[in-house]
Amino acid sequence: MSDPTRPLAGLRVAYAAFDPFPNRKGSGTRIAQLVRGLTRAGAHVTLLTLPPTSSDAAPDGVELRPLRIVEDNFLARALAFAERVRREVIALRPDLVHFRGPFEGSALTTPFSTRAVPAVFEVNGLPSVELRYHYPALREAPTLEYKLRQLELAVLGRAAAVVTQSHATARFLRLRAGPGPEPLVIPNGADPRLTGSPPPSSVLRLLYAGTLAPWQGLDDLLAAVGRVSRTRDVRLDVVGFGQKRWRRTLVRRARRLKIGDCVSFEHAVARDELAERIEQSDVCVAPLPRDRRNRLQGSSPIKVFEYMASGRAVLATDLPCLREIITDGETGLLARASSPRLLAGRLEELAASGALRQALGHRARVAIEHGATWDHRRAELVRGYRRLLEG
């Protein structure tokens, strides 16, 4: 008789991700949490990734196989990784393959054995959209972008199931790929912590945690802080990782706005330390701009869930993917994207009322507890696997 607590018992899964693992980025958190759900449901998971960039431990019950790739060029590295994954999976002979990108997906959905192996494509961001932000010169290479789109469409068409992070991303995939398996939307999540109110202070303490990339809207946030700082004492801590040129640009921007003394830039910290930093803040921000990546492809920022899980007032921008997470005026405040003036206006609202900040934070935490913990997300993935296998 099967064990209802281990519905995937005996299932052998090869899970490939063209990401370092473990890492302290959102991708590392999501991979760890979803894989943990599979192993707790009884599956044996072999995780094929790039070598780790963090000393954090891999989830229990996972066989981690980091694949070292020496190529410097991104595309050459992606193709070399895909070939390594293909060879590993031929030897593993899993019952199911799960992958996060089209390069390894293309290698794994090409027949590699006499058995039909279901393939799960987890789409968090597509190279045809993402790479132009990492490598601006690619904006002048439409032929390459077209080839990437064709690769993505081919893998989407061959996948037995598609998992994605937001309904905005699911809509984007339906527009691009047309008929096919309906994407299973599994947003990111967070685990609530027992937190109290931040210590009293006359300074409004703001926190941004995450990548320093241009598509995160930090330039708009700095401009908004510059406006608020004219009439209030305000402190912004930016905690995250990113290319050196991104950090230099932001530091120069803060100096030009004459807010260098009230803005700090710190490198990424361990998860427990980040949780403590969130708890010490009055307002946590996610100022995504209104660009093609955020408006059309969508995202599911883990930082927003973690802010809410700690019971903090959250200020984010009014984009479809963020409206899925935050109800304006109930579990946070939303401001028009790419408008420092309106972002500053909402910051003023929060600065003026500690009661508003407390009420928003309380309702945000309750919303996470009731439907957006990692336990919820892991259960959604296991149910998706069961439907796929039963079908």
DRENSE-616996 format. One record per residue: z, x, y of N, C-alpha, C in turn; residue in three letters. Coordinates in steps of 0.02 Angstrom, whole numbers, plus 50000, padded with zeros to 5 digits. Atoms other than C-alpha are relative to their C-alpha. Example, Ala and Ser with C-alpha at 12.3 -4.5 7.8 and 13.67 -1.06 7.14 Angstrom:
500005004549941503905061549775500005004550060ALA;499974995849941503575068449947500374996150055SER;
***
This chain:
500005004349940500005000050000500005004450062MET;500064995849940499515007150170500614999350044SER;499444999949953500835011950297499774997550068ASP;500245002749936500635000950454500155004650059PRO;499854995349946501425014750559499525005950002THR;500484994450004500055026950504499324997349980ARG;500635003450019498445016850509499415004749992PRO;500564995350008497355032550516500175005349948LEU;499794995150049498205041350371499415002649960ALA;500534996850038497045053850289499355001250037GLY;500634999149962495695053050423499975007150028LEU;500104993249975495005070250464499554999850061ARG;500355000549935494475071650647499885007050027VAL;500174994049962493565086050731499934997950073ALA;499965002049929493965084550918499795006050041TYR;500284994449963492895095751030500034998750075ALA;499955000749927493205098851215499815006650032ALA;500214994049964492315111251327500475001250058PHE;499464998849953493955114451415500485005149970ASP;499454996150027495325127451399500554995349977PRO;499435004150022496785120351301500495004449962PHE;499735004349948498205119551333499835002650070PRO;500074998249930497975119351521500434995250041ASN;499575004149957498925111951669499614995350045ARG;500425004849964497485101551733500074993249967LYS;499995006750029497255083051703499674999749932GLY;500335000150065496075086751560500485002249944SER;499534997750050497445096151468500514994649982GLY;499525005450013498665081751487499674994549958THR;500335005450036497405068751428499855001949927ARG;500154997850068496845078851278500635000049957ILE;499384999650038498635082151224500274993049982ALA;499725006650012499155063951241499584996049950GLN;500425003850046497665056351151500025002949929LEU;499964996850066497705069051010500674998549968VAL;499345001750028499565065750990499994993049971ARG;500065006850027499155047350965499664999949933GLY;500364999850064497935051450826500435003049944LEU;499594996950052499125063050733500594995649981THR;499445004550017500565050750745499774994149958ARG;500285005450041499415037650669499775002549932ALA;500144997450066499155049150521499385004249994GLY;500614996150004497525057950563500155007549999ALA;499974992749995497275076550536499475002150051HIS;500454998449944496505083250697499925007650005VAL;500174993149985495635099950717499715000050071THR;500195000049929495475103650903499615006350015LEU;500454994449984494015114750954499915000350076LEU;500004999549927494195120751134499865007250021THR;499994993249973494045135751247500725002749996LEU;499324997250004495545147751245500464997250054PRO;499525003149954497135141651332500065003950066PRO;499824996949936497565144951514500734998650017THR;499295001649991499365139051493500375001949937SER;499584998450057500795144151380500314993849968SER;499735006250029501205125851344499794999549927ASP;500135000650071501295121551160499494994449987ALA;500465005350022499925111451073500404994649966ALA;499645005550033500435094351004500145001649927PRO;499824999150070501315094350836499464996849955ASP;500455002850049500195091650686499265001250014GLY;500694998649982498615098050772499825007149979VAL;500264993450014497595112550707499565002150059GLU;500364997949940497045121550865499585006149984LEU;500474994550010495505132650853499665001750066ARG;500334998049938495125140851021499395004349985PRO;500624996450010493345147251031499855004350062LEU;500114995549943493095162451142499255000950011ARG;500714999449981491415162451232499955005250055ILE;500034994449952490895178051328499484998950054VAL;500525001249949489455170651429500324998450068GLU;499755001449932489735170351619499654994050031ASP;500385005649973488365157951664500244993549969ASN;499725006250026488985140051649499584996949944PHE;500425003350050487485133051555499975004249936LEU;500024995850060487385147951438500664999449962ALA;499345000750032489255146251405500054993349964ARG;499975006750031489095127551370499594999749936ALA;500435000150060487665130151248500295004249944LEU;499694995750051488565144351160500604996549969ALA;499425003850025490125133651145499764994549952PHE;500265005350043489105119251073499785002749932ALA;500224997150063488345130650941500595002149957GLU;499404998250037490055137450893500334993849970ARG;499705006350024490715119650878499614997449941VAL;500435002650055489235114650770500155003749935ARG;499874996150061489575128850648500694998549972ARG;499325001650023491435125050641500024993349964GLU;499975006750027491135106750606499624999649933VAL;500344999750065489885110350467500485002249946ILE;499524997550049491265120050380500584995049990ALA;499435004650005492615106950418499844993749961LEU;500215006250032491625091950353500504994350015ARG;499515005349982492685079250451499724993149983PRO;500205007050008492655060350432499744997150065ASP;500195002649934492385057950619500015005850050LEU;500004995049946491925068650770500134996550066VAL;499825002649934492615065850945499875005750049HIS;500174994749953491935075651093500024997350071PHE;499915001849930492145075851282499395001650043ARG;500564998149959490475082651340499344999549964GLY;500655001050033488605080751308499745006249965PRO;500264994050033488305098951259500255000349928PHE;499745000150069489475098851110499814993549965GLU;500205006450029489015080551084499305000349971GLY;500684999350025487175084951064500005003849934SER;499964996150061487615097850933500304995949943ALA;499655003650052488755085850839499674993549979LEU;500345006250019487635070550839499325001449968THR;500594998150040486185080150763500245000749928THR;499754999950069486325078050574500195007049978PRO;499774993450021487365092450508500234999949927PHE;499835000350071487705086250331499644994049971SER;500325005750031487115073450205500384993650012THR;499595005949987488505061650258499894997550071ARG;500025002949933488415049850406500715000450029ALA;499344999149970489865054650521500024996450067VAL;499965003449936490365042650661500195004850056PRO;499884995649943490375050750833500294995950058ALA;499685003149943491525046050978499885004550060VAL;500154996249938490925051651151500504997750053PHE;499515001549947492365052351276499735002650066GLU;500314998249936491595052151450500514999650056VAL;499564999849942492715057751592499615002150063ASN;500444998049946491355065551699499375003049970GLY;500644997650027489515069251670499755006050039LEU;500254994149965488765086351711499474998450053PRO;500525001549951487285078251800500294997650066SER;499655002149939488545071451926500465005650025VAL;499464995349981489915084651924499755006850024GLU;500164993049988488975101051929499785001450072LEU;500224998949931488235098752103500595001250047ARG;499414998849960490025098752170500305006849986TYR;499754993350017490515114552077499525005450022HIS;500524995149984488865123352110499524996850050TYR;500405003649949488125116852276499265001649997PRO;500714998250003486485126252247499614995449953ALA;500345004450046486095114052106499744993750034LEU;500275005749964485785100552236499275000950016ARG;500704998549988484135109252262499625001049934GLU;500324999150066483725108952075499944993249965ALA;500055006750030483205090952036499755000149927PRO;500254999750069482305096251876500575001149952THR;499424998850043483915102951802500434993849994LEU;499605006250001484865087251851499664994849955GLU;500365004850042483505076751768500095001849926TYR;499924997950070483625086951607500714998549975LYS;499315001650019485515084951607500094992549987LEU;499965007350009485335066151627499684998049934ARG;500335001650063484125065551481500445001949940GLN;499544997950053485345075351373500574995049992LEU;499445004850002486765063551420499794993449970GLU;500255006450026485725048051384499885000449924LEU;500124999350071485225054851214500654999849960ALA;499364999950036487025058151164500344993250003VAL;499725006849996487605041151229499664995449950LEU;500375004350046486245033151125500175001249927GLY;499844998450070486795042150966500734999049983ARG;499285000850013488665039450986500144993249968ALA;499795006350031489475026350875500484996350046ALA;499545003149953490785023151011500055004450061ALA;499924996449936491035027951193500684998150028VAL;499355000949968492755030151271499955002750070VAL;500014997449932492975031851457500644998350037THR;499364999849966494315032751590500124994250049GLN;499915005449951494015018151709499434995049993SER;500525005150002493045002051725499435001950047HIS;500534997649956492095010051869499535004749961ALA;500404995550040491505023751750499604996149948THR;500365004150050491065010651618499404996650031ALA;500575003249965489975001351744499455005150012ARG;500484994649986489135017751791499615001749936PHE;500344998350063488755021551608499534994449978LEU;500445005550019488045004151577499375000150041ARG;500584999749957486885006151726499535005749978LEU;500404994250019486305023151665499704999249931ARG;500204999750069486205020451479499694993649974ALA;500275006350024485735002151464500364997649937GLY;499685002850060486074993151299500295005649956PRO;499664995250043487265001951181500704997749989GLY;499305002150011489075001651125500374999050066PRO;499605001449940490214993751255500545005450006GLU;499494994849994491305007851324500704997249992PRO;499295001650005493135007051275500355003650057LEU;499684997149941494095009751437500735001649983VAL;499314997750009495685019951413500175004350062ILE;499824996149941496345025251584500525005349982PRO;499454995350008497565039451606500664996250006ASN;499355003249997499425035951608500535004950020GLY;499434995749984501145043051635500614997249965ALA;499375002250030502885042351560500534999850054ASP;499505000649946504195035551681500615004549988PRO;499394995950002505675046551721500554996550038ARG;499445002749962507405041751779500075004050064LEU;499994996549935507335046151963500404996050050THR;499665003249945508335042452116499595000550063GLY;500344999449936507875041452299500025007350023SER;499984993249973507405057752385500575000650050PRO;499454999249953508805065052491499784998150071PRO;500185002049932508875058352670499745005950041PRO;500284994849958507845067952795499654996750059SER;500365002549941507145065652969499265001849997SER;500704997950007505515073552909499684995749946VAL;500385003650050504215063152819499685005149953LEU;500234994950048503865073252660499434997149958ARG;500605002150037502125071352588499845005049945LEU;500194995550054501495078352424499304998249976LEU;500635000750037499755080952355500035004949942TYR;500004995750060499655087652176499344999349965ALA;500645000350035498025092252093499535005450023GLY;500494994949982496435102152115499875000150075THR;500154999249929495965108752287499254999050014LEU;500725000749994494145104252259499804995550058ALA;500225003949942493135096952405499974992549986PRO;500075007250014492905080252314500684996449994TRP;499345003250001494795077052322500204997450068GLN;499865002949934494775073152509500565003450039GLY;499454996749964496045086052567499835001450073LEU;500194999149930495055089252725500194993850041ASP;499815006249966495295070952772500774999450007ASP;499275000449998497145071952728500295004550054LEU;499754995549947497415087152840499874997050069LEU;500145003149935496565078152984500484994250014ALA;499535005549991497685062952956500705002650016ALA;499354997049986499245073752952500025002750071VAL;500034997749931498675081653114500124994550051GLY;499895005749955498635064553196500734997749999ARG;499315002450006500345059353129500495005050031VAL;499534994849976501145075953177500075000050076SER;499935000249927500845072153362500614996150022ARG;499435004349980502255059353361500575000249950THR;499475000050051503265062553201500065006949969ARG;499914994050041504015076753103499744998549930ASP;500315001250065502975077952946499905006649964VAL;500094994050041502835090352803499554998249941ARG;500455001150055501405091252679500015006049954LEU;500034994850052501545101152518499394998649956ASP;500595000550043499905104252427500125004649940VAL;499844996250060500245109752248499424999249951VAL;500565000750046498765113652138499615006449992GLY;500414994350018497415125152077499314999050030PHE;500685000549973495665128952136499725006850015GLY;500334993749984494425142052183500295002950064GLN;499724996749941494985154852311499664997650064LYS;500375002049939493625149352432500224993150023ARG;499765006649982494265131352426500675000750037TRP;499344999249969496035137052468499935003150069ARG;500094996949935495445148352609499744995050051ARG;500285005049955494425134152685500544995250024THR;499475004749981495925122452683500525003250046LEU;499524996549957497105135452758499725000750070VAL;500314999349933495875138652900499984993250035ARG;500035006849970495675119852927500684998150028ARG;499335001749976497565117652942500175003950064ALA;499874996049940497655131753069499624997350060ARG;500395002849944496245124353173500314993650026ARG;499685006349979497165107753175500705001150028LEU;499344998049974498755117153229500574996749961LYS;499485002750043499745110653081500205005149946ILE;499854994950050499905127052988500745000649983GLY;499284999450012501805126853009500284994349959ASP;499735005750037502005109852926499614998549936CYS;500375000850062500805112252779500095006249957VAL;499954994450046501105123052627499504999149942SER;500475000150056499865127652490500315004349944PHE;499684996650056500605132152321499564999349938GLU;500385000350063499835136052153500314994949953HIS;499775005050048499995124052007500645002349967ALA;499354998550031501725123051929500054996349934VAL;499885003350065502395117851759500154992650012ALA;499955007349994502475099151725500704997850022ARG;499325002149981504375097751737500145001750073ASP;499904998249930504385106951903499614995450046GLU;500395004649959502995095951969500354993250005LEU;499645006349998503995080551921500575000250050ALA;499464999249951505455087252023499735000050071GLU;500295000049932504305090252172499814992950021ARG;500175006949985503685072352161500634996250022ILE;499385003549985505475066052161500295001850068GLU;499744997849935505865075952319499574997550058GLN;500475002149948504425067752414500114992850020SER;499975006949977504385052052519499364996249984ASP;500665003150011502525048552498499565004949963VAL;500474995950038501275055052372499294997450012CYS;500665002049976499435054852416499445002049952VAL;500614998850038497735053952331499414997950044ALA;500485001949948496435054352472499275000949980PRO;500694999050023494805053852371499504997650052LEU;500505002249951493285053252487499494995349967PRO;500515004750024491865040852472499355003749988ARG;500614996650018490575051752388499734997149935ASP;500325002950059489415048552241500445000649939ARG;499574998850058490615056052116500554994749995ARG;499435004650001492095045152164499804992750003ASN;500185007049989491205029352219499624997149942ARG;500435002750053489935027652078500265001949931LEU;499794998050067490495038051929500724997949986GLN;499315002050010492335034351956500425005449969GLY;499524995350029493885043151895500644996249984SER;499355002950015495665040051837500525005450014SER;499584994249983496775052351931500704999649968PRO;499344999950031498285056951825500545000450052ILE;499484999349950499225061651981500244993350027LYS;499795006649974499225043552040500484996649952VAL;499555002850049500015037651878500685003550001PHE;499374996250000501315051551887500404998650063GLU;499655002049939501725047452068500364993349988TYR;499735006850009501975029152021500575000049948MET;499494999850052502975033251863500665002750026ALA;499394997349970504225042751972500294995450053SER;499745004749952504455027652084499895002050072GLY;500144997849932503665035352237499484995550033ARG;500525003549962502685026752374499365004049996ALA;500644996650008500855030852347499524997650054VAL;500555001549954499475031652478499375002949971LEU;500644997850027497705032452410499444996850039ALA;500585002849964495965028252469499724994049962THR;500225006450027495125011552441499325000749966ASP;500604999250041493865015252304500084995749937LEU;499935004250059493465004552151500455002949946PRO;499604997050054494245016952029500745000050017CYS;499305000049981495865017452129500284992950006LEU;499775007050000495944998552151500184997749930ARG;499805001750068496064997751961500725002049987GLU;499334997350013497715007251972500514997150050ILE;499545001949947498495002052138499804993250029ILE;500095006349964498694984552210500255001150071THR;499834998549930498674986752399500574995550024ASP;499435003749974500334981652476500514998149947GLY;499535001650055501144979152305500255006249965GLU;499804993950036501144995452209499795006350036THR;500214994349959500505006852346499614997450059GLY;500435001849943499455007152503499325003449991LEU;500684997350002497575009652512499735000450070LEU;500324999149935496615016152661499265001249989ALA;500714998950006494755016552692499855007349986ARG;500164993150020494015031852610499605003550055ALA;500364995749953493355046152717500134998150073SER;499815001849931494265039752873500695002850015SER;499354997249983495655051452933500414995550047PRO;499645004349953496085039153072500364994449964ARG;499685005550035496425024752954500515002649949LEU;499514997050045497305036152830500645001650039LEU;499424998549958498445041652972500384993550018ALA;499685006449985498775023353017500454997649943GLY;499605002150058499395019652841500605004749991ARG;499434995450002500475035352845500534998050050LEU;499535002349949501255028753004500404994049975GLU;499645005850029501685012352914500555002449954GLU;499514997650048502565021852778500555004050034LEU;499504996149964503435033552898500504995550035ALA;499585004549960504125018752996500504996049959ALA;499585004550039504955009952850500195003049932SER;499754997750064506025017452714500044994449950GLY;499975005850045506234999952642499324998749968ALA;500675001050028504344998452621499865005349947LEU;500114994750049504265015252534500384998749935ARG;499595001350059505665010452417499734994249959GLN;500275005850035504914993452375499355001749964ALA;500634998050032503195000652340500135004449939LEU;499854995550056503925014252231500304996449941GLY;499695003750055504975002152130499484995949962HIS;500515004150033503514990452096499495004349963ARG;500474995450033502395005252053500285002249933ALA;499694997850063503615011451922500014994449949ARG;500005005650046503784994151845499304998949971VAL;500695000950024501874992751834499835005249946ALA;500134994850051501795009251738500384998249936ILE;499595001650059503205004051621499694994449959GLU;500245006050034502374987451580499305000849970HIS;500674999950028500614993351544499615006550006GLY;500404994049988500145011251587500365006449979ALA;499694993950026501245023251489499515003449951THR;500424996650049500495036151373500064996649931TRP;499955003850062501165025751228499484994549998ASP;500515005149997500035011651286499315003049987HIS;500674997050006498535023351299499875002549929ARG;500094997650068498815031251129499864994249953ARG;500105005950043498935014051048499294997250010ALA;500685002549987497295008851133499485004249963GLU;500484995750035496395023951060500024998849925LEU;499955001250072497065020850885499674993449981VAL;500335006450014496505002650893499255000850004ARG;500714998849996494795008550949499725003549939GLY;500204996550061494675020450803499984995249941TYR;499975004650057495185006750681499404995250002ARG;500585004549995493854994950748499365003549979ARG;500604996250017492545008550732499955001149925LEU;500014998550071493035013050554499914993749958LEU;500085006350038493174995050496499304997350008GLU;500685002549990491484991150572499485003949962GLY;
***
